[in-house]
Amino acid sequence: MAKTFPLNDSELKDLVKKVPTPFYLYDEKAIRQNMKEFTEAFSIFPIFREHFAVKACPNPYIMKVLASEGAGADCSSLPELMLSELAGIKTDKVIFTSNETPASEYQYAYKQGNIINLDDITHIEYLKKALGGKLPETICFRYNPGKAKHGCNSIIGAPEEAKYGLTRQQMIEAYEICKKEGVKHFGMHTMVASNELNTDFFADTAKLVFELAVEVKEKTGVRIEFADLGGGIGIPYKPDQKKVDYKEVARKIRRMYDEIVVPAGLDPLAIYFECGRPITGPYGWLVSTAIHEKHIYREYIALDSCMADLMRPGMYGSYHEITVSGKENAPKDHVYDVVGSLCENCDKFAVQRELPKIDMGDLVIIHDAGAHGRAMGYNYNGKLRAGEYLLREDGSVVEIRRRETIEDLFATLDLKGVEGFKA
Ligand SMILES: *Cc1c(COP(=O)(O)O)cnc(C)c1O
């Protein structure tokens, strides 16, 4: 499907007069609509909630939009917990799916009443100690199915090689220990894929979790009250891919629910997701200006942004669709490497891509950058990360994060007491 952008060429040119490129633009209306569609699809379960993976787009304005559509938050660090709080997402609507977590962060999550999802069996003792000798009323464990789950893609890798979660045997033991310790409510979590488009995959994952929940009940008497199926629902980065049909995912998981959960007397079992990518990914764009062209062994177009703004292509070789504002229907009769300004040869947004002829000053739009985009950025080479703007439902555009400044970059330098740097 052809990729769209919410502003036409003249609207974008007007915006660029006020907001210099590069910047991220998010579409509130589209984010809202998609979140509604997601929630609606899973309304076939007695209890359902999506906990937005904050790492995908850690901006409280956007999280607030999602929260107003019923979303909770999935966090893995103290700042993410704080951002959720800031966005008005509180208590058990926040799941703390962290790993290798410092005691202070568990203490904070506990104090806020967030759900703690433990990544290892040894973390029971660790958490207990961190909380002064008691465990929270609710605990969740992350299941790593190891070789029981295959066909996983390259971002997460084979489960048995992944650092996350507990083995099947440890899961049983962990619930047993927590029951003895007086924990009252239990959840089970797993996440074994990333950017998956095949709907069968999520039904398989649900099956593994549901079956283990039944086994836990039989062996320990612990009743699992919620199954958190993680994130991992993919988006169609490439124009020939199709958006995941949320209703189909829900239906396939519901079939497993009816076959496994209901007969075991575990109904109602709340179904949770912690998706990031499909929630905001397609509704955020990185807008840049073409500032250089090079004609050497290949044709290059250089943008005023770089890998520090959007790492996915450089880091994973990921495909992101690129369009040129005002040239959406022009013939793609040129082949370019579209690059950024880092001193790293992997700083390429696209390699050997067929595009319309790009002229200097053209506004170049990188699509599907609304999740794991700005968030993954960094300051290598002294690069300043782009700001973020929200296109609101009334058509106005608001700044939701300003562009970084040199002062931001230098703010952590501490040169007091270093000879020659007296302020
Ligand atoms: C990254 C992550 C997510 C979100 O993944 P998406 O691909 O953005 O949906 C959810 N849960 C955990 C534990 C994660 O690490």
The ligand as an SDF file (V2000), in Angstrom:
LIG
                    3D

 15 15  0  0  0  0  0  0  0  0999 V2000
   10.2750   -3.7820   23.2430 C   0  0  0  0  0  0  0  0  0  0  0  0
    9.2940   -4.4160   24.1200 C   0  0  0  0  0  0  0  0  0  0  0  0
    7.9240   -4.2610   23.8780 C   0  0  0  0  0  0  0  0  0  0  0  0
    7.3830   -3.5290   22.6840 C   0  0  0  0  0  0  0  0  0  0  0  0
    7.7060   -4.1170   21.4840 O   0  0  0  0  0  0  0  0  0  0  0  0
    7.1020   -3.5760   20.1120 P   0  0  0  0  0  0  0  0  0  0  0  0
    7.8090   -4.3350   19.0700 O   0  0  0  0  0  0  0  0  0  0  0  0
    7.4060   -2.1170   20.0590 O   0  0  0  0  0  0  0  0  0  0  0  0
    5.6460   -3.8030   20.1520 O   0  0  0  0  0  0  0  0  0  0  0  0
    7.0540   -4.8210   24.7660 C   0  0  0  0  0  0  0  0  0  0  0  0
    7.4860   -5.5040   25.8480 N   0  0  0  0  0  0  0  0  0  0  0  0
    8.7860   -5.6780   26.1140 C   0  0  0  0  0  0  0  0  0  0  0  0
    9.1870   -6.4310   27.3070 C   0  0  0  0  0  0  0  0  0  0  0  0
    9.7360   -5.1450   25.2530 C   0  0  0  0  0  0  0  0  0  0  0  0
   11.0390   -5.3320   25.5070 O   0  0  0  0  0  0  0  0  0  0  0  0
  1  2  1  0
  2  3  1  0
  2 14  2  0
  3  4  1  0
  3 10  2  0
  4  5  1  0
  5  6  1  0
  6  7  2  0
  6  8  1  0
  6  9  1  0
 10 11  1  0
 11 12  2  0
 12 13  1  0
 12 14  1  0
 14 15  1  0
M  END
$$$$
